[in-house]
Amino acid sequence: MNEKQRLRKEIKERLRSIPKALYEHHSYTIAQTLYKDPLWISAHTIGITISNSPEVDTYQIIRKAWDEGKRIVTPKCLPKERQMDFRVLDRFDQLESVYFGLLEPIEAKTKKVDPAEIDLMIVPGLGFDKNGFRLGVGGGYYDRFLKKYSGNTVSLAFQEQMVTDLPKEVHDLPVAKIITNEGRFSAPCQM
């Protein structure tokens, strides 16, 4: 087992140990901090995944964005190309279950968006360090997407997902900011 695999296993175990009530409370706390952040306030179009427990709950964040008149776009993975598109999501019934039970937009019911239109990308991850580097689930979809994306980035994480140091590779790019249930961290090279 390499270092990334070991870390993924360890972080998943930490996340599974969070009691449901605490999971809900911490997700709410993280969302409330996000709503006050200048990156959120100034964003019109927000890229975000549909959360899958035990990730920070994004359903409440999506509803809040809709209430504020913001446009939500969610990723649709294109496994053959190992890329992803972002599609406008107006309602949760525009989603379908794909591989591993993940929810993605139904192509026939949603419209593709040019990445240049996305003001804020909420980048998922399993683990994070205080410098903005992230450990994904291993597919590399976001790493490839972020190479061509020039908008603002933020990640949402439980404190249990924070680690002192992550193994990094040449293609890894940090997010500008991480919001946790215990505070915010801005990547030093992007302040």
Secondary structure by P-SEA (a helix, b strand, c coil): ccaaaaaaaaaaaaaaaccaaaaaaaaaaaaaaaaaccccccccbbbbcccccccccaaaaaaaaaaabbbbbbbbbbccccbbbbbbbccccccccccccccccccccbbbbccccccccccccccccccccccccccaaaaaaaaacccbbbbbbcccccccccccccccccccccccccccccccccc
